Amino acid sequence: MNIFKFYDYIFFRLSSFFEKNGGEDRDRSIAILSILQSLNLLAFLDLISIILNYQINLPHSVKSLLGIIIFLLLNSIRYRIFKKYQDLNKLWCNENESIRIRRGFFMILYFILSIIMTAFTGYLAMSYR
């Protein structure tokens, strides 16, 4: 599965969840996806700064906020214009239950690992200063 399809699937599942529990809320799905992508970018930047022994002189909160804003803009464009929920629903609405559960497990694992890796790399980057 390529990375864009993986993010499309996460957006679809989040949107489906919010639709079943309180109505359509694509903005919340885009926001959660953007936060996760920003955490991944922050972890990547921390790893690069550790490997290259080069520090980016911005606090983590500023880097996170910039990443979230950038991903919010990009994801809003993608999921409002190019990949609408209805198109993704047609693609995955008849998904086998066992595949759906397995993919849901991997999504949750991705959420947890994103948070753990960001915290871990942030700690390492702070200790190398």
C-alpha positions as CSV (number, residue, x, y, z in Angstrom):
1,M,0.0,0.0,0.0
2,N,1.5,3.3,-1.0
3,I,1.7,6.2,1.6
4,F,-1.1,8.3,-0.1
5,K,-3.5,5.4,-0.2
6,F,-2.7,4.7,3.5
7,Y,-3.5,8.3,4.4
8,D,-6.6,8.1,2.3
9,Y,-7.7,5.1,4.2
10,I,-7.1,6.8,7.6
11,F,-9.1,9.8,6.4
12,F,-11.9,7.4,5.2
13,R,-12.0,5.5,8.5
14,L,-11.9,8.6,10.6
15,S,-14.7,10.2,8.6
16,S,-16.8,7.0,8.7
17,F,-16.3,6.9,12.5
18,F,-17.4,10.6,12.9
19,E,-20.3,10.1,10.5
20,K,-21.6,7.2,12.6
21,N,-21.1,9.1,15.9
22,G,-22.4,12.5,15.4
23,G,-22.8,13.4,11.8
24,E,-20.4,14.4,9.0
25,D,-17.2,16.0,10.2
26,R,-14.5,15.9,7.5
27,D,-12.7,18.8,9.1
28,R,-12.0,16.8,12.3
29,S,-10.7,13.9,10.2
30,I,-8.4,16.2,8.3
31,A,-7.2,17.8,11.5
32,I,-6.4,14.4,13.1
33,L,-4.6,13.2,10.0
34,S,-2.6,16.5,9.8
35,I,-1.5,16.2,13.4
36,L,-0.3,12.6,12.9
37,Q,1.6,13.6,9.7
38,S,3.1,16.6,11.6
39,L,4.3,14.2,14.4
40,N,5.9,12.0,11.8
41,L,7.6,15.0,10.2
42,L,8.8,16.2,13.6
43,A,10.3,12.8,14.5
44,F,12.0,12.7,11.1
45,L,13.5,16.2,11.6
46,D,14.7,15.1,15.1
47,L,16.4,12.0,13.7
48,I,18.1,14.0,11.0
49,S,19.3,16.6,13.5
50,I,20.7,13.8,15.7
51,I,22.4,12.0,12.8
52,L,23.9,15.2,11.3
53,N,24.5,16.8,14.6
54,Y,22.7,19.9,13.5
55,Q,20.1,21.6,15.6
56,I,17.1,23.5,14.2
57,N,16.7,26.5,16.5
58,L,13.0,26.3,16.8
59,P,11.0,24.9,19.8
60,H,9.2,21.7,19.2
61,S,5.9,23.5,19.6
62,V,6.6,25.9,16.8
63,K,7.8,23.1,14.5
64,S,4.7,21.1,15.3
65,L,2.4,24.1,14.7
66,L,4.1,24.9,11.4
67,G,3.8,21.2,10.3
68,I,0.1,21.0,11.3
69,I,-0.7,24.2,9.4
70,I,1.1,23.0,6.3
71,F,-0.5,19.5,6.4
72,L,-3.9,21.1,7.2
73,L,-3.7,23.1,4.0
74,L,-2.4,20.2,1.9
75,N,-5.0,17.7,3.2
76,S,-7.8,20.2,2.9
77,I,-7.0,20.6,-0.7
78,R,-6.6,16.9,-1.3
79,Y,-9.8,15.7,0.5
80,R,-12.1,18.6,-0.6
81,I,-11.1,18.7,-4.3
82,F,-9.2,15.5,-5.4
83,K,-10.2,12.7,-3.1
84,K,-13.7,13.2,-1.7
85,Y,-15.1,11.0,1.0
86,Q,-17.8,9.7,-1.4
87,D,-15.1,8.4,-3.8
88,L,-13.2,6.7,-1.0
89,N,-16.5,5.3,0.4
90,K,-17.1,3.6,-3.0
91,L,-13.6,2.2,-2.9
92,W,-13.8,0.7,0.6
93,C,-17.5,0.4,1.6
94,N,-17.7,-3.3,0.8
95,E,-14.5,-4.2,2.7
96,N,-14.2,-7.7,4.2
97,E,-14.7,-7.5,7.9
98,S,-11.5,-9.4,8.8
99,I,-9.5,-7.0,6.5
100,R,-11.3,-4.0,8.1
101,I,-10.3,-5.2,11.6
102,R,-6.7,-5.9,10.6
103,R,-6.4,-2.5,8.9
104,G,-8.0,-0.8,11.9
105,F,-5.4,-2.5,14.1
106,F,-2.6,-1.2,11.9
107,M,-4.1,2.3,12.0
108,I,-4.2,2.3,15.8
109,L,-0.6,0.9,15.9
110,Y,0.4,3.8,13.5
111,F,-1.2,6.3,15.9
112,I,0.5,5.0,18.9
113,L,3.9,4.6,17.2
114,S,3.7,8.1,15.8
115,I,3.3,9.5,19.3
116,I,6.0,7.3,20.9
117,M,8.5,8.0,18.1
118,T,8.0,11.7,18.3
119,A,8.4,11.7,22.1
120,F,11.5,9.4,21.9
121,T,13.2,11.4,19.1
122,G,12.3,14.7,20.8
123,Y,13.9,13.4,24.0
124,L,17.0,12.3,22.1
125,A,17.3,15.6,20.3
126,M,17.0,17.5,23.5
127,S,19.7,15.4,25.2
128,Y,22.1,16.0,22.4
129,R,22.0,19.8,22.7
